[in-house]
């Protein structure tokens, strides 16, 4: 890597992105570190195995620069291990290969393994920094897009008042669970839940009080279910729970527990205590039907 370039404007250390430099030559690692130090913090590793340990330990690493020919685990193996890892940050980490020779076969193999870019060690500092900036910017844009997509999916799947699943998302989840229970020839329980006298509560205390009751009941239901159960708000004061691998007796026990914990809620609004109770109905696969809409309609 060429040296002797003029110093650029440096960022505060805490504001610099963290990168990992992997090369079995201490001289090359130091040369790369000096070339990027104005804009990047860096960690170093002498081979792929050492780099992998750092990648597992340091979640803040935003980009990897690696040689290809190294002992223990070479650059090809390191890149492949990254891309095969289940963690999204590993799969999406930008990887720039910086190696000694511009070998066409090595270049093709590196890109096939999952490298994002390929430079030779005689590339100048300006080109290296430009590539680093471009790949970090692209990675940041991808993360922002993925976060926006997750937020949009959550909004599309969630009841905005209670934070529970909405009817559409419930149908999707419950449909998959029901299909699994069919294959396993197991029970599948659906609990339909209504808040008693909810219209009267709205008329007496106002809609803000009704909203508070809905949120409290939703949180109470959600907090008293197993991880594999799903609760959703499917109407004004209507909720539904699906409970895989739950027979009729267990469903009755669950329904009674939910009824009691809701009844024990202390809800006050504008200094007035509002009593809340719920009514529940149970439908069970296969006794009451084998189709989700049939179970919801029982």
Secondary structure, DSSP 8 states (H G I E B T S, - for coil): ------------GGGSEEEEEE-S-HHHHHHHHHHHTTTEEEEEESSHHHHHHHHHH-TTEEEEEE-S--SSS-HHHHHHHHHHSSSHHHHH-EEEEEESS--HHHHHHHHHHT-SEEEETT--HHHHHHHHHHHHHHHHHHHHHHHHHHHHHHHHHB-TTT-SB-HHHHHHHHHHHHHHHHHHT--EEEEEEEETTHHHHHHHH-HHHHHHHHHHHHHHHHTTS-TT-EEEE-SSSEEEEEEET--HHHHHHHHHHHHHHHHT--EEETTEEE---EEEEEEEETTT-SSHHHHHH-
